């Protein structure tokens, strides 16, 4: 609890010269295919980034993101993951219209379920983003981005037994993003 209090004090006592950026983003996609067999798919991704100004237009901080994919036909395949790690963002162009971002998530934990089998995966992930985000109000940017997500999992736990594994997940997707700069 004391550590959380110290972190909150640091986050909200940043002076005007230091610069602080809060980023929220997300996407949701759904698909239904009805033939003799109905197939459905739902996918979402979200992120929360807390960044501090490193240099003019360059931000660094921490990212937390989540991903979920569910595909249903004869069986249901579920994949969910949560990722956290360092995050860097570079804003450029007139009025910081464009941005390039990268997160290296040092901890990525996922759950994979295929019918009745359920596995927990542990590894790392990377997330790259190219965004176009016009400023709509002083300090507020909103826009869209093209994203690439890649996770590599090296450990698998099934029924309490941990083993080495080589599982991965990649996805290219669009996303809406909102940032607030102080």
Beta strands, then each sheet from edge to edge (+ up, - down):
strand 1: 20-34
strand 2: 38-55
strand 3: 58-72
strand 4: 76-92
strand 5: 98-114
strand 6: 117-137
strand 7: 140-158
strand 8: 161-181
sheet 1: 1+ 2- 3+ 4- 5+ 6- 7+ 8- 1+
end
